[in-house]
């Protein structure tokens, strides 16, 4: 799932739960729940996709949208907005394990997955272009839910 959708899920958890001891671990675990859903992926080898300009553009847009989410929370300051920012980060953070894979792909060097990245790959059982339907639905739903919290 995209970082934006992970971040929105985490932010919604922070805004709705409001209790850090519950919201922070729930936001982190939400990453794996979201990744277990069918979502966008490409039907070509990962090392080819990671080196593509399309992936790099998608990565930049995704990072930008995550920053926009945090800025919106900062500017509108709904109840529990700071917790929502932390939860957005925690919900996205497991994907940081892929940084080394990306770096090695850019250098055209082999990557050897660790236990965590193998687990992450296994739960992402459905990553195909048609998964964009789920991603888009999740994104629109997240915006609608966030707008409720922001306008109250």
N, C-alpha and C positions, 0 to 999 in steps of 0.2 A: 504494500500500500504506500501511497505517497507520504512524504514527510508532512505535508500540509494536512492530510486527513488524520494522521497520527496526532499532530499538534492540536487540531480542532477537537478531537476526541478527548485528549488530555485536558484541554481547557474547559470543556463542558463538564468533565468529571470534577475539576477543581471548583467551578462555579456552582455546581449542583450539590456536591457533598459538603464543601465548606470546612471540613475537619481534616487538617493536614495528616494526622496519623492514619486516616482511612484513604484520603484522596491521593496522596503521593504514591503508595504502593499500588493502588487501583489504576492510576494513570500509567505506571510502568507496565503492569500486567496487561493493560488494554492494548499495548503494542502487539502482543502475541495473539490476542483475540482478533484484532484487525487483520493481522497477517494470515490468519487461518481462513479468512474469508476469500472468496475468489476476487482477484484484483488484477490490475494492469501488469503486463509483462510482455516481453517480446519473444517471438519464436525463432531465436537464433542464439548461438553460443554466447554466454555471458561475457567472455573476454572481448568478443567483437562488439557487442552492445556497449560495454563500458568505455570503449575507445572511440565510439561514434560521436559526432558533433550533436546529433539529436539527443543523446543521453546527457551530454554536457549542458545543452540548452535547457533540458527538462530539469536538471539539477539546479541550475541558476534560478529558474522560475519558481521551483519548489521552495528553495531557500528564501527567495524574496517574499513569497506568500506567507511563510512562517514568520518572517520579520513583521510583515503587515499585520498579522494576527496579534502579535505581542504589542505593536504600536497602538492598535485599536483598543486593546484591553487597557493599555496605559492611559490613553486619552479619554476613554469613556468611564473608566474606573467603576465597573459594576461591583456589587458586593462580592468579596473574595477574589478580586481581580489579580492580586499578587500570587495567590495560591494557584490560580488558573495559569499564570505564566510559568510557574515552576512545573506544574503538571503537564503543560504543553511540551516543555523540554524533556521531562522524564518519559513521556509517551513516545517521543521521537528518538530518544537516546540509544536504544538498542541497535539502531541502524548505524551507529558510529563504528560498530565492529567491522563494517564493510569498507572503511577508509583505506585500510591496507590493501584490500583486494583491488580497489580502484587505482591506488598508487602503483601497484605492481602491473596492472593491466596497461597503464599509460607507458610504463617502461618496457612493456612486452616481456615481462618476467613471469615465471610460474608462481601461482598462489597455492598454498596448502591450507585448506580450511582447518580451523580449530574446532573443538567440541561445540562451542556456542554457535559458530557460524553453520555447522552441520545441522544443529537443532533448528536454527532459524530457517535454513533452506528446506528442511523437511516439512515444517508447518505451513510453508508457502506452497501448498500442493497445487494451486491453480493460479499461475501467472501467465496470462495470455492477453492478446490485444482486446478480446471481447470483455475482459475484466474491467475495461474502462467504463462499462455501464454501471458496475457496482461502485467504482471509484467516483464517478460523476454523481450518482444518487447519494452516496455517503457525503460528498462535498456539499451538495445543495442542502441536504438535511442538516448538516453541521452549521451552515450559514444561517438557516432558519432558526435553529435552536439557539445559537449564539445571539442572534438578533433579539430574541425574547429576553435573555439575560441583560443585554446591553440597554434595552429600552425600559427596563424596570428600575 
